[in-house]
Amino acid sequence: MPFCVARGSGASVFQTSWQRDLHNFNTVEGAGVVTDSCLEPGNLGEGTIMTVEGFPGIGMVALGGHTPGSTLFAVAIDDQLWLLSGDISNSMADLQGDTGKGFLYSYLLVPENTARNDILRPWLGELDAKEDMTVIVSHDLLDIAESGMGEYSR
């Protein structure tokens, strides 16, 4: 069942300006789907850390790197800050070892801003080393499972 039929009108999509406006050949089609859908653009304030009205406790930082719209999501749960790093690395080991994705992947399959990723990996590694912060790499399912971050419940 399509999202708009299931949810009805009035649903919002929240994106950074980079997600909305900057695209490469891997993101153009998805951007068109969002633009042509029933979803209303959500209001994300510009700045270093963005917030979404109606979603307290969630912060976003536009990273760029993997794609122009790569975004870090930060969620505070109890005394821990969980940082969802997106696609900057494909595994936690690569993030901690400051290892890029390789020429074929980064230049041909998914054109990335490798210079930006070279800055982001060490920065995220430093944040992950802090006792009260945990970085989650979205493609590393084992790391996600072992992270200690609990499932969402209402």
Backbone as ProteinMPNN parsed JSONL, in Angstrom:
{"seq_chain_A": "MPFCVARGSGASVFQTSWQRDLHNFNTVEGAGVVTDSCLEPGNLGEGTIMTVEGFPGIGMVALGGHTPGSTLFAVAIDDQLWLLSGDISNSMADLQGDTGKGFLYSYLLVPENTARNDILRPWLGELDAKEDMTVIVSHDLLDIAESGMGEYSR", "coords_chain_A": {"N_chain_A": [[0.852, -1.174, 0.0], [0.679, 2.177, -0.892], [2.485, 4.851, 0.723], [1.189, 7.379, 1.016], [-1.508, 6.745, 0.749], [-1.842, 5.056, 2.885], [-1.167, 6.701, 5.044], [-2.401, 9.137, 4.531], [-2.994, 12.599, 3.677], [-0.898, 15.379, 4.697], [1.315, 14.391, 6.006], [4.773, 14.833, 6.769], [8.038, 15.331, 5.344], [11.24, 15.46, 6.546], [14.137, 17.142, 5.8], [17.596, 18.021, 5.358], [18.892, 21.025, 3.859], [20.84, 20.274, 2.039], [20.142, 17.606, 1.488], [17.721, 18.008, 0.217], [18.361, 19.708, -1.979], [20.868, 19.173, -3.257], [22.233, 16.822, -5.454], [23.382, 13.64, -6.739], [23.96, 11.192, -9.347], [22.94, 8.965, -8.067], [21.031, 9.865, -6.292], [19.085, 11.405, -7.502], [16.728, 10.172, -8.57], [15.359, 9.231, -6.262], [14.926, 11.678, -4.98], [13.136, 12.84, -6.749], [10.93, 11.172, -6.382], [10.179, 11.841, -3.769], [9.617, 14.592, -4.12], [7.452, 14.464, -5.902], [5.529, 13.269, -4.379], [2.879, 12.986, -1.872], [3.905, 14.065, 0.387], [4.631, 16.691, 2.617], [7.043, 19.295, 2.655], [9.126, 19.379, 5.471], [10.061, 21.675, 8.074], [13.268, 22.351, 8.623], [15.481, 23.976, 10.612], [18.282, 25.911, 9.611], [21.74, 25.497, 10.359], [24.453, 24.604, 12.577], [23.674, 22.466, 14.303], [20.685, 20.981, 13.75], [17.194, 20.944, 14.464], [14.046, 19.227, 14.734], [10.853, 20.388, 14.715], [8.508, 19.279, 17.023], [9.741, 16.894, 17.523], [11.359, 16.42, 20.046], [14.633, 16.06, 21.448], [15.985, 14.955, 19.334], [18.638, 15.581, 17.243], [20.237, 16.935, 14.316], [22.958, 16.865, 12.046], [24.227, 18.167, 9.154], [26.311, 16.375, 7.108], [27.426, 15.784, 4.577], [29.619, 14.174, 2.229], [29.316, 10.965, 1.928], [26.978, 11.084, 0.301], [25.665, 14.187, -0.991], [23.59, 14.734, 0.771], [24.121, 13.371, 3.15], [23.574, 12.78, 6.541], [24.036, 13.203, 10.011], [22.399, 11.817, 12.734], [21.502, 12.607, 15.985], [20.694, 11.276, 19.091], [19.602, 11.592, 22.31], [19.575, 9.448, 24.987], [18.784, 8.708, 28.148], [21.765, 8.94, 29.867], [23.376, 8.833, 27.663], [24.632, 9.694, 24.455], [23.614, 8.94, 21.337], [24.932, 8.551, 18.196], [24.055, 8.494, 14.981], [25.667, 7.66, 12.272], [25.247, 7.389, 9.551], [26.245, 6.813, 6.191], [29.022, 7.201, 6.149], [31.052, 5.436, 6.662], [31.335, 1.92, 5.898], [31.552, 0.065, 7.854], [32.066, -0.327, 11.395], [34.66, -0.993, 12.076], [36.099, 0.032, 9.891], [35.579, 2.735, 10.257], [36.798, 3.23, 12.767], [39.407, 2.509, 12.094], [40.005, 4.406, 10.268], [39.612, 3.961, 7.507], [39.003, 4.261, 4.12], [36.473, 3.66, 1.539], [37.461, 2.693, -0.815], [38.647, 2.893, -4.247], [36.98, 1.977, -6.465], [34.381, 1.795, -5.343], [34.005, 4.412, -4.168], [34.481, 6.247, -6.219], [33.318, 5.367, -8.596], [30.997, 3.601, -8.276], [29.389, 4.77, -6.183], [29.641, 7.924, -6.219], [31.546, 9.768, -4.047], [32.362, 12.386, -1.726], [35.379, 12.157, -1.082], [37.406, 13.534, 0.229], [35.995, 14.929, 2.168], [34.912, 12.774, 3.621], [37.317, 11.778, 4.617], [37.857, 13.61, 6.581], [35.663, 13.324, 8.246], [35.627, 10.637, 9.238], [37.816, 10.346, 11.226], [36.905, 12.291, 13.044], [34.386, 11.29, 13.863], [35.308, 8.923, 15.0], [36.744, 9.936, 17.197], [34.624, 11.03, 18.669], [33.205, 8.688, 19.249], [34.949, 7.499, 21.009], [34.539, 8.773, 23.371], [33.162, 8.458, 26.618], [30.43, 8.933, 27.046], [29.24, 8.879, 24.571], [28.123, 7.168, 21.656], [28.838, 5.947, 18.535], [26.962, 4.874, 15.809], [27.213, 2.914, 13.001], [25.522, 2.835, 10.054], [25.494, 0.752, 8.128], [26.619, -1.405, 9.36], [25.466, -4.029, 10.578], [25.971, -5.925, 12.612], [27.417, -4.411, 14.463], [25.417, -2.582, 15.144], [23.569, -4.285, 16.388], [25.096, -5.081, 18.578], [25.52, -2.757, 19.933], [24.164, -1.873, 22.188], [22.148, -0.085, 22.202], [18.822, 0.311, 22.839], [15.666, -1.021, 21.615], [13.157, 1.005, 20.103], [10.378, 2.021, 21.967], [7.031, 2.75, 22.888]], "CA_chain_A": [[0.0, 0.0, 0.0], [1.501, 3.385, -0.93], [2.559, 5.612, 1.966], [0.195, 8.455, 1.079], [-2.817, 6.144, 0.953], [-1.85, 4.517, 4.24], [-1.059, 7.77, 6.024], [-3.219, 10.287, 4.193], [-2.231, 13.829, 3.441], [-0.454, 16.067, 5.899], [2.576, 13.852, 6.503], [5.908, 15.674, 6.4], [9.363, 14.758, 5.184], [12.22, 16.401, 7.078], [15.416, 16.996, 5.121], [18.488, 19.166, 5.362], [18.881, 21.68, 2.543], [21.679, 19.473, 1.151], [19.347, 16.464, 1.038], [16.664, 18.483, -0.667], [18.798, 20.477, -3.144], [22.088, 18.683, -3.904], [22.04, 15.42, -5.834], [24.23, 12.995, -7.739], [23.133, 10.264, -10.132], [22.321, 7.979, -7.185], [20.0, 10.444, -5.44], [18.11, 12.168, -8.29], [15.46, 9.451, -8.687], [14.689, 9.267, -4.959], [14.474, 13.055, -4.738], [11.935, 13.017, -7.562], [9.826, 10.453, -5.727], [9.757, 12.67, -2.631], [9.024, 15.826, -4.65], [6.176, 14.164, -6.554], [4.646, 12.569, -3.446], [1.96, 13.791, -1.071], [4.6, 14.538, 1.58], [4.887, 18.125, 2.72], [8.401, 19.556, 3.162], [9.21, 19.78, 6.863], [10.914, 22.828, 8.307], [14.484, 22.153, 9.404], [16.256, 25.2, 10.715], [19.68, 25.787, 9.183], [22.703, 25.742, 11.414], [25.338, 23.489, 12.861], [22.817, 21.378, 14.784], [19.304, 21.276, 13.4], [16.187, 20.206, 15.212], [12.767, 19.082, 14.061], [9.747, 20.75, 15.587], [7.644, 18.145, 17.342], [10.559, 15.72, 17.836], [12.401, 16.837, 20.989], [15.651, 15.059, 21.75], [16.666, 14.518, 18.121], [19.39, 16.621, 16.56], [20.801, 16.515, 13.035], [24.078, 17.643, 11.527], [24.49, 17.868, 7.748], [27.711, 15.975, 7.003], [27.972, 15.63, 3.23], [30.54, 13.039, 2.236], [28.842, 9.82, 1.149], [26.197, 11.812, -0.698], [25.52, 15.551, -0.477], [22.613, 14.786, 1.847], [24.464, 12.559, 4.322], [23.197, 13.489, 7.763], [24.211, 12.527, 11.286], [21.292, 12.005, 13.656], [21.925, 12.461, 17.38], [19.566, 10.997, 19.972], [19.999, 11.457, 23.708], [18.782, 8.498, 25.755], [19.356, 8.71, 29.484], [23.031, 9.678, 29.924], [24.164, 8.456, 26.489], [24.305, 10.335, 23.188], [23.753, 7.989, 20.24], [25.208, 9.275, 16.961], [23.812, 7.627, 13.832], [26.6, 8.306, 11.347], [24.899, 7.213, 8.149], [27.078, 6.027, 5.278], [30.401, 7.704, 6.084], [31.819, 4.182, 6.575], [30.477, 0.751, 5.774], [31.665, -0.748, 9.062], [32.679, 0.346, 12.531], [36.112, -1.224, 11.987], [36.627, 1.001, 8.926], [35.507, 4.053, 10.88], [37.831, 3.307, 13.794], [40.713, 2.407, 11.448], [40.093, 5.506, 9.304], [39.781, 3.317, 6.204], [38.011, 4.646, 3.117], [35.751, 2.57, 0.889], [38.183, 2.217, -1.989], [38.465, 3.645, -5.483], [35.83, 1.526, -7.253], [33.149, 2.178, -4.656], [33.89, 5.844, -3.896], [34.586, 7.084, -7.398], [32.504, 4.881, -9.706], [29.689, 3.078, -7.886], [28.684, 5.815, -5.43], [30.591, 9.043, -6.123], [31.559, 10.374, -2.72], [33.337, 13.429, -1.452], [36.331, 11.401, -0.266], [38.127, 14.466, 1.11], [35.1, 15.184, 3.308], [34.89, 11.549, 4.429], [38.611, 11.682, 5.305], [37.737, 14.466, 7.77], [34.578, 12.85, 9.11], [35.928, 9.37, 9.933], [38.524, 10.557, 12.504], [36.052, 13.069, 13.952], [33.425, 10.361, 14.45], [36.067, 8.021, 15.855], [37.014, 10.65, 18.451], [33.371, 11.115, 19.417], [32.876, 7.35, 19.733], [35.857, 7.168, 22.109], [34.04, 9.407, 24.599], [32.379, 7.514, 27.416], [28.994, 9.205, 27.002], [28.788, 8.913, 23.188], [28.291, 5.946, 20.89], [28.571, 6.108, 17.108], [26.377, 3.715, 15.151], [27.426, 2.929, 11.552], [24.251, 2.273, 9.592], [25.646, -0.475, 7.337], [27.261, -2.443, 10.162], [24.36, -4.603, 11.342], [26.48, -6.559, 13.826], [27.717, -3.332, 15.404], [24.14, -2.052, 15.637], [23.011, -5.275, 17.317], [25.927, -5.162, 19.78], [25.766, -1.408, 20.442], [23.514, -1.632, 23.479], [21.015, 0.825, 22.022], [17.59, -0.457, 22.932], [14.636, -0.818, 20.623], [12.196, 2.063, 20.413], [9.07, 1.586, 22.459], [6.205, 3.886, 23.343]], "C_chain_A": [[0.899, 1.238, 0.0], [1.396, 4.179, 0.369], [1.423, 6.626, 2.079], [-1.216, 7.922, 1.267], [-2.929, 5.65, 2.39], [-1.903, 5.636, 5.28], [-2.003, 8.941, 5.77], [-2.364, 11.517, 3.983], [-1.807, 14.436, 4.766], [0.819, 15.518, 6.498], [3.716, 14.713, 5.985], [7.156, 14.843, 6.198], [10.352, 15.829, 5.64], [13.561, 16.125, 6.438], [16.278, 18.225, 5.383], [18.42, 19.804, 3.98], [19.749, 20.904, 1.561], [20.912, 18.279, 0.619], [18.325, 16.889, -0.006], [17.212, 19.005, -1.997], [20.01, 19.939, -3.892], [21.947, 17.201, -4.212], [23.145, 14.946, -6.767], [23.372, 11.944, -8.444], [22.47, 9.186, -9.286], [21.154, 8.542, -6.381], [18.899, 11.174, -6.205], [16.75, 11.47, -8.32], [14.676, 9.489, -7.378], [14.163, 10.65, -4.622], [13.208, 13.348, -5.528], [10.724, 12.345, -6.953], [9.285, 11.286, -4.572], [9.042, 13.92, -3.125], [7.638, 15.587, -5.224], [5.166, 13.485, -5.623], [3.706, 13.543, -2.741], [2.646, 14.397, 0.151], [4.85, 16.036, 1.51], [6.311, 18.328, 3.237], [8.341, 20.019, 4.613], [10.204, 20.918, 7.02], [12.081, 22.445, 9.202], [15.235, 23.472, 9.43], [17.692, 24.952, 10.283], [20.591, 26.085, 10.361], [23.54, 24.515, 11.641], [24.558, 22.268, 13.335], [21.386, 21.8, 14.512], [18.377, 20.429, 14.244], [14.908, 20.165, 14.384], [11.673, 19.403, 15.062], [8.846, 19.532, 15.795], [8.409, 16.873, 17.675], [11.682, 16.133, 18.789], [13.391, 15.701, 21.249], [16.36, 14.513, 20.542], [17.353, 15.725, 17.502], [19.984, 16.065, 15.285], [21.932, 17.449, 12.659], [24.293, 17.213, 10.076], [25.978, 17.574, 7.606], [28.252, 16.075, 5.583], [28.882, 14.403, 3.256], [30.065, 11.917, 1.364], [27.984, 10.315, -0.012], [26.068, 13.23, -0.162], [24.563, 15.631, 0.715], [22.929, 13.938, 3.056], [24.26, 13.379, 5.593], [23.475, 12.609, 8.973], [22.988, 12.838, 12.132], [21.81, 11.722, 15.06], [20.684, 12.305, 18.247], [20.104, 10.806, 21.383], [19.028, 10.519, 24.411], [19.486, 8.32, 27.088], [20.644, 9.525, 29.466], [23.925, 9.39, 28.727], [23.678, 9.226, 25.269], [24.634, 9.352, 22.084], [23.868, 8.777, 18.95], [25.078, 8.309, 15.795], [24.533, 8.257, 12.649], [26.247, 8.164, 9.88], [25.949, 6.404, 7.408], [28.519, 6.519, 5.16], [31.377, 6.528, 5.985], [30.832, 3.041, 6.395], [30.559, -0.165, 6.987], [32.315, 0.073, 10.161], [34.189, 0.167, 12.505], [36.757, -0.243, 11.011], [36.597, 2.414, 9.493], [36.642, 4.211, 11.884], [39.229, 3.233, 13.204], [40.961, 3.489, 10.413], [40.397, 4.969, 7.908], [38.648, 3.728, 5.272], [37.405, 3.424, 2.451], [36.427, 2.047, -0.368], [37.762, 2.935, -3.256], [37.187, 3.265, -6.221], [34.515, 2.002, -6.639], [32.982, 3.697, -4.629], [33.917, 6.729, -5.132], [33.657, 6.648, -8.534], [31.102, 4.456, -9.286], [28.837, 4.134, -7.185], [29.652, 6.986, -5.274], [30.46, 9.765, -4.786], [32.542, 11.532, -2.694], [34.367, 12.799, -0.504], [37.127, 12.305, 0.659], [37.29, 14.769, 2.35], [35.028, 13.955, 4.206], [36.183, 11.361, 5.199], [38.647, 12.557, 6.557], [36.753, 13.864, 8.765], [34.911, 11.575, 9.877], [36.709, 9.597, 11.231], [37.682, 11.322, 13.528], [35.041, 12.153, 14.638], [34.107, 9.353, 15.362], [36.391, 8.653, 17.205], [35.756, 10.76, 19.304], [33.005, 9.762, 20.015], [33.746, 6.945, 20.921], [35.409, 7.796, 23.432], [33.082, 8.462, 25.304], [30.873, 7.697, 27.255], [28.443, 9.311, 25.577], [29.052, 7.574, 22.519], [27.91, 6.229, 19.452], [28.042, 4.787, 16.572], [26.578, 3.888, 13.652], [26.272, 2.162, 10.919], [24.38, 0.973, 8.809], [26.244, -1.629, 8.128], [26.224, -3.055, 11.097], [24.818, -5.283, 12.626], [26.794, -5.51, 14.885], [26.437, -2.748, 15.985], [23.569, -2.994, 16.691], [23.772, -5.305, 18.636], [26.125, -3.809, 20.462], [25.209, -1.162, 21.837], [22.361, -0.649, 23.378], [19.741, -0.002, 21.976], [16.637, -0.151, 21.806], [13.708, 0.297, 21.086], [10.913, 1.437, 20.924], [8.324, 2.808, 22.973], [5.802, 3.716, 24.756]], "O_chain_A": [[1.803, 1.329, 0.83], [0.357, 4.18, 1.029], [0.771, 6.719, 3.119], [-2.044, 8.589, 1.888], [-3.968, 5.802, 3.033], [-2.609, 5.522, 6.283], [-2.363, 9.659, 6.703], [-1.14, 11.463, 4.103], [-2.3, 14.049, 5.825], [1.365, 16.121, 7.422], [3.635, 15.26, 4.886], [7.316, 13.782, 6.803], [10.304, 16.967, 5.174], [14.075, 15.009, 6.518], [15.768, 19.324, 5.6], [17.939, 19.181, 3.034], [19.442, 20.869, 0.369], [21.008, 17.96, -0.566], [18.105, 16.19, -0.995], [16.601, 18.775, -3.041], [20.161, 20.234, -5.078], [21.585, 16.413, -3.339], [23.759, 15.734, -7.486], [22.18, 11.828, -8.159], [21.522, 8.549, -9.746], [20.361, 7.773, -5.838], [17.878, 11.529, -5.616], [15.724, 12.118, -8.116], [13.473, 9.748, -7.379], [13.084, 10.787, -4.047], [12.308, 14.027, -5.035], [9.618, 12.883, -7.0], [8.071, 11.42, -4.414], [7.981, 14.273, -2.612], [6.744, 16.415, -5.053], [4.057, 13.163, -6.05], [3.734, 14.75, -2.981], [2.025, 15.17, 0.88], [5.232, 16.57, 0.469], [6.747, 17.624, 4.148], [7.597, 20.941, 4.946], [11.09, 21.096, 6.184], [11.906, 22.237, 10.403], [15.583, 24.017, 8.383], [18.253, 23.893, 10.563], [20.23, 26.848, 11.257], [23.359, 23.497, 10.973], [24.757, 21.164, 12.829], [20.93, 22.842, 14.984], [18.734, 19.336, 14.683], [14.716, 20.959, 13.463], [11.573, 18.777, 16.117], [8.477, 18.849, 14.84], [7.804, 15.875, 18.066], [12.842, 16.19, 18.379], [13.017, 14.529, 21.265], [17.258, 13.683, 20.685], [16.728, 16.759, 17.267], [20.212, 14.86, 15.177], [21.881, 18.653, 12.911], [24.514, 16.034, 9.801], [26.815, 18.414, 7.938], [29.42, 16.417, 5.396], [28.891, 13.671, 4.246], [30.367, 11.895, 0.17], [28.248, 9.993, -1.17], [26.338, 13.461, 1.017], [24.712, 16.502, 1.572], [22.073, 13.791, 3.928], [24.716, 14.517, 5.698], [23.183, 11.413, 8.96], [22.583, 13.996, 12.237], [22.477, 10.714, 15.292], [19.744, 13.094, 18.154], [20.962, 9.955, 21.617], [17.82, 10.756, 24.431], [20.621, 7.849, 27.156], [20.617, 10.696, 29.086], [25.121, 9.678, 28.774], [22.476, 9.394, 25.066], [25.79, 8.969, 21.909], [22.995, 9.587, 18.639], [25.9, 7.406, 15.638], [24.078, 9.256, 12.09], [26.903, 8.775, 9.036], [26.479, 5.426, 7.935], [29.168, 6.264, 4.146], [32.401, 6.616, 5.306], [29.646, 3.174, 6.697], [29.738, -1.069, 7.14], [33.024, 1.044, 9.895], [34.924, 1.082, 12.876], [37.848, 0.262, 11.276], [37.503, 3.205, 9.23], [37.365, 5.207, 11.858], [40.155, 3.833, 13.75], [42.0, 3.497, 9.754], [41.303, 5.443, 7.222], [37.473, 3.561, 5.6], [37.775, 2.29, 2.758], [35.989, 1.041, -0.927], [36.675, 3.508, -3.337], [36.392, 4.139, -6.568], [33.651, 2.541, -7.33], [31.937, 4.213, -5.024], [33.422, 7.855, -5.092], [33.253, 7.477, -9.349], [30.119, 4.903, -9.877], [27.687, 4.359, -7.563], [30.405, 7.037, -4.301], [29.403, 10.298, -4.448], [33.433, 11.635, -3.537], [34.241, 12.896, 0.716], [37.49, 11.894, 1.761], [37.823, 14.853, 3.456], [35.078, 14.083, 5.43], [36.166, 10.841, 6.315], [39.393, 12.268, 7.493], [36.982, 13.891, 9.974], [34.526, 11.436, 11.038], [36.294, 9.078, 12.267], [37.737, 11.039, 14.725], [34.857, 12.229, 15.853], [33.546, 8.967, 16.388], [36.321, 7.987, 18.238], [35.814, 10.602, 20.523], [32.547, 9.689, 21.156], [33.326, 6.137, 21.749], [35.863, 7.381, 24.498], [32.295, 7.76, 24.668], [30.121, 6.725, 27.32], [27.319, 9.774, 25.38], [30.067, 6.926, 22.776], [26.805, 6.693, 19.172], [28.597, 3.722, 16.843], [26.161, 4.898, 13.086], [26.066, 0.984, 11.21], [23.455, 0.162, 8.826], [26.362, -2.734, 7.6], [26.109, -2.659, 12.257], [24.115, -5.22, 13.635], [26.478, -5.692, 16.061], [26.373, -2.451, 17.178], [23.139, -2.555, 17.758], [23.18, -5.526, 19.692], [26.829, -3.726, 21.469], [25.731, -0.33, 22.58], [21.669, -0.403, 24.365], [19.612, -0.912, 21.156], [16.779, 0.86, 21.119], [13.5, 0.508, 22.28], [10.426, 0.447, 20.378], [8.929, 3.775, 23.436], [5.107, 4.569, 25.307]]}, "name": "protein", "num_of_chains": 1, "seq": "MPFCVARGSGASVFQTSWQRDLHNFNTVEGAGVVTDSCLEPGNLGEGTIMTVEGFPGIGMVALGGHTPGSTLFAVAIDDQLWLLSGDISNSMADLQGDTGKGFLYSYLLVPENTARNDILRPWLGELDAKEDMTVIVSHDLLDIAESGMGEYSR"}
